[in-house]
Amino acid sequence: MSEESSESVESIETSEPAETSAVINLVRQEHPAAILSTHRHRSDETLVLKREFIQPICRLLRDHPDCQFEMFVDMTAVDYLLVETNLQQTERFEVVYHLRSLSKDHRIRLKCPVPENDCQIPSIHLLWHAVNWYERECYDMYGIHFEGHPNLNRILMYEQFQGHPLRKDYPMDKQQPLLELNDVEERYHYGRFE
């Protein structure tokens, strides 16, 4: 790479404002003990939070006039078992939330480390109704319990399924119990002739 092109790459990477965003400053002001760390990459900001603060911070981000994160975009989990990272990850799991403000045109990512021996986090299903199914999916795939969730049952796997298939320690060759198929009475016949 030539000297000129390396300078242009550096200027592109540092072209973002170096100051902390108003959203992060607001969260720091309202909940100073909640933030574990922050970072920003290509205009996407990330807050790493203590899990017990997820509800009040999500409510603040949704309701405060300077934030207005009215859209819940996505939620997932990460299993860091046997993964070597430079992130100084201390807990096995991390629940990741993606929020978007359509009116302010910005996004934010919230991450909450969750320990393996106390694998639970408060539910935020009352703030955005779509969260209900995402929390059920994380429970089903990773075994993370969401305190206060009204219907924390499996959503992708059947009830008799044993274990949580997206955990890194889930055996690849595990055999699941076979179930007897139940007949389902069809409500609609969609033009089929018998």
C-alpha positions as a Markdown table, in Angstrom:
| # | Residue | x | y | z |
|---|---|---|---|---|
| 1 | Met | 0.0 | 0.0 | 0.0 |
| 2 | Ser | 1.4 | 3.4 | -0.9 |
| 3 | Glu | 2.0 | 6.1 | 1.6 |
| 4 | Glu | -0.8 | 8.3 | 0.1 |
| 5 | Ser | -3.4 | 5.5 | 0.3 |
| 6 | Ser | -2.5 | 4.6 | 3.9 |
| 7 | Glu | -3.0 | 8.3 | 4.8 |
| 8 | Ser | -6.4 | 8.3 | 3.2 |
| 9 | Val | -7.5 | 5.1 | 5.0 |
| 10 | Glu | -6.5 | 6.8 | 8.3 |
| 11 | Ser | -8.4 | 9.9 | 7.5 |
| 12 | Ile | -11.5 | 7.8 | 6.7 |
| 13 | Glu | -11.3 | 5.9 | 9.9 |
| 14 | Thr | -10.9 | 9.0 | 12.0 |
| 15 | Ser | -13.4 | 11.1 | 10.1 |
| 16 | Glu | -16.1 | 10.3 | 12.6 |
| 17 | Pro | -16.5 | 12.7 | 15.5 |
| 18 | Ala | -14.3 | 11.6 | 18.4 |
| 19 | Glu | -16.7 | 12.9 | 21.0 |
| 20 | Thr | -19.0 | 10.6 | 22.8 |
| 21 | Ser | -22.5 | 10.7 | 21.5 |
| 22 | Ala | -25.4 | 12.4 | 23.3 |
| 23 | Val | -27.1 | 9.0 | 23.7 |
| 24 | Ile | -24.1 | 7.5 | 25.6 |
| 25 | Asn | -23.7 | 10.7 | 27.6 |
| 26 | Leu | -27.4 | 10.5 | 28.6 |
| 27 | Val | -27.1 | 6.9 | 29.7 |
| 28 | Arg | -23.9 | 7.7 | 31.7 |
| 29 | Gln | -25.7 | 10.6 | 33.4 |
| 30 | Glu | -28.9 | 8.7 | 34.2 |
| 31 | His | -27.4 | 5.3 | 35.1 |
| 32 | Pro | -23.6 | 5.9 | 35.9 |
| 33 | Ala | -23.1 | 2.4 | 37.4 |
| 34 | Ala | -24.7 | 0.6 | 34.5 |
| 35 | Ile | -22.0 | 0.9 | 31.8 |
| 36 | Leu | -19.2 | -1.6 | 31.6 |
| 37 | Ser | -17.7 | -0.2 | 28.4 |
| 38 | Thr | -18.5 | 1.6 | 25.1 |
| 39 | His | -17.2 | 1.6 | 21.6 |
| 40 | Arg | -18.1 | 2.9 | 18.2 |
| 41 | His | -17.4 | 1.6 | 14.8 |
| 42 | Arg | -18.6 | 3.2 | 11.5 |
| 43 | Ser | -21.2 | 5.3 | 13.3 |
| 44 | Asp | -22.7 | 2.3 | 15.2 |
| 45 | Glu | -22.4 | 2.7 | 18.9 |
| 46 | Thr | -22.2 | -0.1 | 21.4 |
| 47 | Leu | -23.0 | 0.0 | 25.1 |
| 48 | Val | -21.9 | -3.0 | 27.2 |
| 49 | Leu | -24.1 | -2.9 | 30.3 |
| 50 | Lys | -24.6 | -4.7 | 33.6 |
| 51 | Arg | -27.6 | -7.0 | 33.0 |
| 52 | Glu | -29.7 | -5.7 | 35.9 |
| 53 | Phe | -29.9 | -2.3 | 34.1 |
| 54 | Ile | -31.3 | -3.5 | 30.8 |
| 55 | Gln | -34.9 | -2.6 | 31.5 |
| 56 | Pro | -34.4 | 1.0 | 32.8 |
| 57 | Ile | -31.9 | 1.8 | 30.0 |
| 58 | Cys | -34.1 | 0.4 | 27.3 |
| 59 | Arg | -37.0 | 2.4 | 28.7 |
| 60 | Leu | -34.8 | 5.5 | 28.7 |
| 61 | Leu | -33.6 | 4.9 | 25.2 |
| 62 | Arg | -37.2 | 4.4 | 23.9 |
| 63 | Asp | -38.9 | 7.3 | 25.8 |
| 64 | His | -36.4 | 10.1 | 26.1 |
| 65 | Pro | -36.9 | 12.8 | 23.5 |
| 66 | Asp | -33.2 | 12.9 | 22.7 |
| 67 | Cys | -33.1 | 9.2 | 21.9 |
| 68 | Gln | -36.5 | 7.9 | 20.7 |
| 69 | Phe | -35.4 | 4.4 | 19.9 |
| 70 | Glu | -38.9 | 3.4 | 18.9 |
| 71 | Met | -37.9 | 0.4 | 16.8 |
| 72 | Phe | -36.6 | -2.9 | 18.3 |
| 73 | Val | -34.6 | -4.5 | 15.4 |
| 74 | Asp | -33.1 | -7.7 | 16.7 |
| 75 | Met | -31.9 | -9.6 | 19.7 |
| 76 | Thr | -29.6 | -12.6 | 19.9 |
| 77 | Ala | -27.0 | -14.2 | 22.2 |
| 78 | Val | -23.4 | -15.2 | 21.9 |
| 79 | Asp | -21.7 | -18.2 | 23.5 |
| 80 | Tyr | -18.0 | -17.5 | 24.2 |
| 81 | Leu | -17.2 | -20.9 | 25.4 |
| 82 | Leu | -13.8 | -22.0 | 24.0 |
| 83 | Val | -13.5 | -18.7 | 22.1 |
| 84 | Glu | -10.3 | -16.7 | 22.5 |
| 85 | Thr | -11.0 | -13.0 | 22.0 |
| 86 | Asn | -9.2 | -9.8 | 22.6 |
| 87 | Leu | -12.4 | -8.4 | 24.2 |
| 88 | Gln | -11.5 | -9.6 | 27.7 |
| 89 | Gln | -14.7 | -11.5 | 27.9 |
| 90 | Thr | -15.4 | -12.6 | 31.4 |
| 91 | Glu | -18.8 | -14.3 | 31.1 |
| 92 | Arg | -19.7 | -17.2 | 28.9 |
| 93 | Phe | -22.8 | -15.6 | 27.4 |
| 94 | Glu | -23.7 | -12.2 | 26.1 |
| 95 | Val | -27.2 | -11.1 | 25.1 |
| 96 | Val | -27.1 | -8.5 | 22.3 |
| 97 | Tyr | -29.9 | -6.0 | 21.5 |
| 98 | His | -30.1 | -3.8 | 18.3 |
| 99 | Leu | -32.3 | -0.7 | 18.5 |
| 100 | Arg | -33.1 | 1.9 | 15.9 |
| 101 | Ser | -34.5 | 5.4 | 16.0 |
| 102 | Leu | -36.3 | 6.2 | 12.8 |
| 103 | Ser | -37.0 | 9.8 | 13.9 |
| 104 | Lys | -33.4 | 10.5 | 14.9 |
| 105 | Asp | -31.8 | 8.3 | 12.3 |
| 106 | His | -29.4 | 6.4 | 14.5 |
| 107 | Arg | -28.8 | 2.9 | 15.8 |
| 108 | Ile | -27.4 | 1.4 | 19.0 |
| 109 | Arg | -26.3 | -2.0 | 20.1 |
| 110 | Leu | -26.6 | -3.0 | 23.7 |
| 111 | Lys | -24.7 | -6.0 | 25.1 |
| 112 | Cys | -25.2 | -7.6 | 28.5 |
| 113 | Pro | -22.8 | -10.3 | 29.7 |
| 114 | Val | -24.6 | -13.2 | 31.4 |
| 115 | Pro | -22.7 | -15.7 | 33.6 |
| 116 | Glu | -23.1 | -19.4 | 33.0 |
| 117 | Asn | -23.9 | -20.2 | 36.6 |
| 118 | Asp | -26.7 | -17.6 | 36.8 |
| 119 | Cys | -28.0 | -17.7 | 33.2 |
| 120 | Gln | -30.8 | -15.1 | 33.5 |
| 121 | Ile | -31.5 | -11.5 | 32.5 |
| 122 | Pro | -34.6 | -9.3 | 33.0 |
| 123 | Ser | -37.1 | -9.4 | 30.2 |
| 124 | Ile | -37.9 | -6.3 | 28.2 |
| 125 | His | -41.0 | -7.7 | 26.5 |
| 126 | Leu | -43.2 | -4.9 | 27.9 |
| 127 | Leu | -41.2 | -2.2 | 26.1 |
| 128 | Trp | -41.5 | -3.6 | 22.6 |
| 129 | His | -44.0 | -6.4 | 21.9 |
| 130 | Ala | -41.8 | -8.1 | 19.2 |
| 131 | Val | -39.2 | -8.9 | 21.9 |
| 132 | Asn | -41.5 | -11.7 | 23.2 |
| 133 | Trp | -40.5 | -14.1 | 20.4 |
| 134 | Tyr | -36.8 | -13.1 | 20.4 |
| 135 | Glu | -36.5 | -13.9 | 24.1 |
| 136 | Arg | -38.2 | -17.2 | 23.6 |
| 137 | Glu | -35.7 | -18.0 | 20.8 |
| 138 | Cys | -32.7 | -17.1 | 23.0 |
| 139 | Tyr | -34.2 | -19.3 | 25.7 |
| 140 | Asp | -34.8 | -22.2 | 23.3 |
| 141 | Met | -31.4 | -22.0 | 21.6 |
| 142 | Tyr | -29.1 | -20.9 | 24.5 |
| 143 | Gly | -31.0 | -21.7 | 27.7 |
| 144 | Ile | -30.9 | -18.0 | 28.9 |
| 145 | His | -33.9 | -17.3 | 31.1 |
| 146 | Phe | -35.7 | -14.0 | 30.9 |
| 147 | Glu | -37.1 | -13.0 | 34.2 |
| 148 | Gly | -40.7 | -11.8 | 34.0 |
| 149 | His | -41.4 | -13.2 | 30.5 |
| 150 | Pro | -45.0 | -14.3 | 30.3 |
| 151 | Asn | -44.6 | -17.4 | 28.2 |
| 152 | Leu | -41.0 | -18.6 | 28.3 |
| 153 | Asn | -41.5 | -21.9 | 26.3 |
| 154 | Arg | -39.6 | -23.3 | 23.4 |
| 155 | Ile | -40.4 | -21.7 | 20.1 |
| 156 | Leu | -38.3 | -23.5 | 17.5 |
| 157 | Met | -37.7 | -26.9 | 19.1 |
| 158 | Tyr | -40.3 | -29.2 | 20.4 |
| 159 | Glu | -41.0 | -29.4 | 24.1 |
| 160 | Gln | -39.3 | -32.7 | 24.7 |
| 161 | Phe | -36.1 | -31.5 | 23.0 |
| 162 | Gln | -33.2 | -31.9 | 25.4 |
| 163 | Gly | -30.6 | -29.2 | 25.7 |
| 164 | His | -30.0 | -26.0 | 23.8 |
| 165 | Pro | -28.6 | -26.5 | 20.3 |
| 166 | Leu | -26.6 | -23.2 | 19.8 |
| 167 | Arg | -24.5 | -23.7 | 23.0 |
| 168 | Lys | -20.9 | -24.5 | 22.0 |
| 169 | Asp | -20.9 | -27.5 | 24.3 |
| 170 | Tyr | -24.0 | -29.1 | 22.7 |
| 171 | Pro | -22.8 | -32.4 | 21.3 |
| 172 | Met | -23.0 | -32.5 | 17.5 |
| 173 | Asp | -24.0 | -36.2 | 17.4 |
| 174 | Lys | -26.6 | -36.0 | 20.1 |
| 175 | Gln | -29.7 | -38.1 | 19.4 |
| 176 | Gln | -33.0 | -36.6 | 20.4 |
| 177 | Pro | -36.0 | -38.6 | 21.5 |
| 178 | Leu | -38.3 | -39.5 | 18.6 |
| 179 | Leu | -41.9 | -38.5 | 19.0 |
| 180 | Glu | -45.0 | -40.0 | 17.7 |
| 181 | Leu | -46.6 | -37.8 | 15.1 |
| 182 | Asn | -50.1 | -36.6 | 16.0 |
| 183 | Asp | -52.8 | -36.2 | 13.4 |
| 184 | Val | -53.8 | -32.6 | 12.8 |
| 185 | Glu | -57.3 | -31.7 | 11.9 |
| 186 | Glu | -57.2 | -29.3 | 9.0 |
| 187 | Arg | -59.4 | -26.3 | 9.2 |
| 188 | Tyr | -59.2 | -25.3 | 5.6 |
| 189 | His | -59.0 | -27.5 | 2.6 |
| 190 | Tyr | -58.0 | -24.9 | 0.0 |
| 191 | Gly | -59.8 | -26.4 | -3.0 |
| 192 | Arg | -58.6 | -30.0 | -2.5 |
| 193 | Phe | -61.0 | -32.6 | -3.7 |
| 194 | Glu | -61.3 | -35.9 | -1.8 |
